[in-house]
């Protein structure tokens, strides 16, 4: 977990700062913190009202904007090596979207791909699982977030994760897959 220790040093080394009531990354990007319970509630309400496709699109746009901010703030270049992959995984874990394990990652130069990931320990989806169970819509948002990051940081094209397994339906992790 070399990257985790780097992120911890970044945190301690004032990479994150506060100014005028804002949390800032590298003095560039504004960050917020929100309790997982309230985020699960809001996402569930949106999903029930507007559907999972809308929630996925919302997550995708949020993930895309977040990835652009991370790329801009950290200078990450689109690469397919383990160093950049591990950095993105650690950043996503650090910001609270869960622990990701890549099971299959085949991304061609033209962006065609086959990617399978497991995501666990996301506090928002865990709360949704306990509160809404099989009726949860929350994972659709995070599938969108992870889809956008897969495109932005790894250069995959048309990456749209579909759900194979879900903690809200009794699985020990969410398994998402995309093939194009």
N, C-alpha and C positions, 0 to 999 in steps of 0.2 A: 504493500500500500504506500509506495513512495509518493504518489500523487496526493493521497490523503494528507500526508505530512506536509507536503508543499502548500496545500490549501489551508491547513491549520497555521502554518507559518505566515501565509498571506493574511489570514484573519488577525493574527497577533501583530503583524507588521504594518498594520494600518492600511492594508489594501482596501478594507472596508472602513469607512469613517462616517461620522455623523456631522451634518452641518444644517443649521436652521431646521432641525427636526426631521431631516432626511437621512436615510441610510444610502451611502454612495459607494459604488465599486470603482476603484481606481480614480476616484474623484470625477467620474464621467457619468456613470449609469445610476439612476435612482432605483432603489429596491424597496419592497415592502414585505412585511411579514403578516400573515393572516392565519388564524387558527384553522386547523384541518376540519374541525366540526362545522364552522361557518361556511368554509369553501364547499364541503360536501353538500350542505343544505342548499346553497345557491345553485350549484351545478345540477343537483337533483331537480330543483324547481324548474330550471331552464329546460332540462331534458324532458320532463313530464309535459311541459307546455309546448315546446317547439320540436321535440324529437331528438333522437340520437344522432342523426345525420347533421343537424344544426349544431349540436354540441361538439361533434367531431370537428366541424369547420371552425367553430369558435376556438377549440383547442389548437387546431392547426395554425390559425392566424396568430394566436398568442405564442405558440412555440416558435413560429417564424420570426416574429418581432423579438422574442427573447434570444433566439440564436443569433440574429443580427447584432443585438447589443453585446452578447458574449464575444462574438467574433471581433467586433469593433474594439471592445475593451481589452481583450487578451491578445489580439493579433493572430488568432488561430487561422491557419490556412487549410483549405480543403485537401485532406490527405487521407489515405486509407491504411496508414500504418498503425501499429499497436499503441505508440505513444499518443497520437492524437485521439485515437479511439478511447484509450483509458482516461485521458484528460476530460473528454466530453462526458464519459460515464461518471467520473468523479464530480464534475460540475453539476450534472443533473441530480446526483445523490445529495450533494451539498445543499442545493436549493430546495430539497424536500420532495422531489417527484419519485422517490423510491430507488431501490437498488436494482440495476439492470444487469442481466447476464446475457451475452450474445451467444446463441447456440449455433446459428448459421449466418454468415456474412459474406456473401459473394456479390461484389459490386463491380461491374465491368466499366471500362473507360467511357462507354456511351451512356452510362447511368442505369443500364438494365441490372436487375438485382434479384436476389432471393435472400431475405433476412428473416430470421426467427429470433425473438428475444423473450426472456422471462423478466417480469418486473414484480418485485415484492417489497414489502416494508414501506409502502406509500401510505402515510398516515391518513390521507384523505379517502383513499379507496378502502382502507381498513375500517374507517368509521362508517363509510357508506355500506359496507358489507354487514356490519353489526346493526345498522339502523334500517336499511332498506332491503337487505338481502337480495334475492333474485330480481327484485324490481328496480335495483339500482341502475341508474343511467350514467353515473359518474365516470366510469372507465372510458366511455366514448371521448370525453374531453382529453384524457391523458393519452389515448391512442393518437389523437390529433397532435398533441404536443410532441410526442416522440416521433411521429411521422415527419413533422417539419424539421426537427433536429437531424433526423436521418438524411433528409435531402440537403439541408444547409451545410452541415459539417462534414458529411461523407461523400457528397456528390451523387447520391442516388437520385434517379428521376422517377416521378410518379409513385413515390413511396406512400402507400396508404395501408397502415396496419389493420388487419382484420383480427378479430378475437377467436382464438382456438379454445382457451381456458380462461376462467375468471375466478378471482377469490370470492366475488359476490355470489358465485354459483357453486361454492364449496371447494374449489381447487386451492392448493397451497400457494399459488402464484398466478399472475395473469400471463398468458402466453399469447403473443401477437406475432403475426406473420404477414409479410408482403412479398409479392413476386410480380416482376414486370419484365 
